[in-house]
């Protein structure tokens, strides 16, 4: 029997609508998509320490700083880089098609 799972793509926005050094938040599921010098990364938009929305934090290079308690996460890998967070955030593959950014769910 063949594998029956199907990849689901969710359109986020046009590439031009997400300038370098910025992020965009989508709901259901809560995901933040970041543009780092023309490379796009997607992570769960909820701090693993205290449920704050990471996209409301400060982006410093490829690190997002949680707005509530200052935990740092790698936008590229989701890794927790500093306390009080110790657990990584989930990452999602980003797919670019024509002028649009999609995330793979």
C-alpha positions in Angstrom: 0.0 0.0 0.0 1.4 3.4 -1.0 2.0 6.1 1.5 -1.1 8.3 1.5 0.2 11.5 3.3 0.1 14.7 1.3 2.2 17.7 1.8 0.2 20.8 2.6 1.4 24.2 1.5 0.1 27.4 3.2 0.6 30.6 1.3 2.1 33.3 3.5 2.5 36.5 1.4 4.3 37.8 -1.6 8.1 37.9 -1.3 8.1 41.7 -1.8 5.8 42.1 1.2 8.4 40.7 3.6 11.6 42.9 3.5 14.9 41.7 4.7 15.2 41.8 8.5 11.4 41.6 9.1 8.9 38.9 10.0 5.3 38.1 9.3 2.9 36.2 11.6 0.2 33.8 10.5 -2.5 32.1 12.6 -3.7 28.5 12.8 -1.1 27.3 13.4 0.9 30.3 14.8 4.0 30.6 12.7 6.5 33.4 12.1 8.3 33.7 8.8 11.5 35.7 8.7 13.5 37.2 5.8 17.2 37.1 6.5 18.9 38.8 3.5 16.6 37.1 1.0 16.6 33.7 2.7 13.3 32.8 4.4 12.8 30.8 7.6 9.7 29.7 9.4 9.4 28.8 13.1 6.5 28.2 15.6 5.6 31.7 16.8 5.3 30.8 20.4 8.1 30.9 23.0 8.7 27.6 24.6 9.3 29.3 27.9 6.1 31.3 28.4 4.0 31.3 25.3 4.8 34.9 24.0 4.6 35.6 20.3 8.2 35.6 19.1 7.4 37.7 16.0 6.7 40.6 18.5 10.3 40.3 19.7 13.5 41.9 18.4 15.4 40.3 15.5 19.1 40.5 15.9 20.9 38.9 12.9 19.5 35.4 12.8 18.3 35.4 16.4 14.8 36.3 17.6 14.6 37.7 21.2 11.4 36.9 23.0 9.6 40.1 24.0 8.6 38.9 27.5 11.6 37.4 29.2 14.5 37.8 26.6 14.9 34.1 25.7 16.8 33.9 22.3 16.1 31.4 19.5 17.8 30.7 16.2 15.5 31.7 13.4 17.4 29.2 11.1 17.2 26.1 13.4 14.7 26.9 16.1 17.3 26.1 18.8 16.9 27.8 22.2 20.0 29.9 22.6 19.6 31.3 26.0 17.6 30.9 29.2 14.9 31.1 30.4 14.0 28.9 27.3 15.6 25.5 27.1 13.4 23.8 24.5 13.7 24.6 20.8 10.7 25.9 18.7 9.5 23.9 15.8 10.7 24.8 12.4 8.8 24.5 9.1 10.2 24.2 5.5 9.7 27.3 3.3 8.8 27.0 -0.3 9.2 29.8 -2.8 6.9 29.6 -5.9 6.8 32.5 -8.4 6.3 35.6 -6.3 5.0 33.9 -3.2 6.3 32.5 0.1 4.7 29.2 1.3 5.3 27.1 4.4 5.0 23.4 4.4 2.8 22.0 7.1 
